[in-house]
Amino acid sequence: MSECTDGTTTDGTAAVDAAQSDAEQAEAAKAEHMVLTYLSDYFRTADLGPEDDIFALGLVNSLFAMELVLFVERTFDVQVRDEDLELDNFRSARAMGRLVARKRAEIVSG
């Protein structure tokens, strides 16, 4: 396989990577919207933005944190593993959307 001057390869892997990246971004945006809707309904507020840190805002206790994990697993049919249980993956709707996209990509790539 040879590499072209623009960094792509003659077998088209760059195009495949770009398509996967686009698909992952679309998955993240869809998941972000669904998570934001869930959070807005749960907290009964429309003022929550996609990057609002729900932990820093004091909206989350340990019980609700576990509910979030279950929501993500059940809604998006993914398995949240121990290594995924980082606060940064659950701080905001955007962070959870990215987590879902990564987990879905893992399923697809097998």
Buried (B, 14 or more C-beta within 10 A) or exposed (E): EEEEEEEBBEEEEBEEEEEEEEBBEEBBBBBBEBBBEBBBEBBEEEEBEBEBBBBEEEBBEEEBBEBBBEBBBEEBEBEBEEEBEEEEBBBBBBBBBBBBBBBBBEEEEE
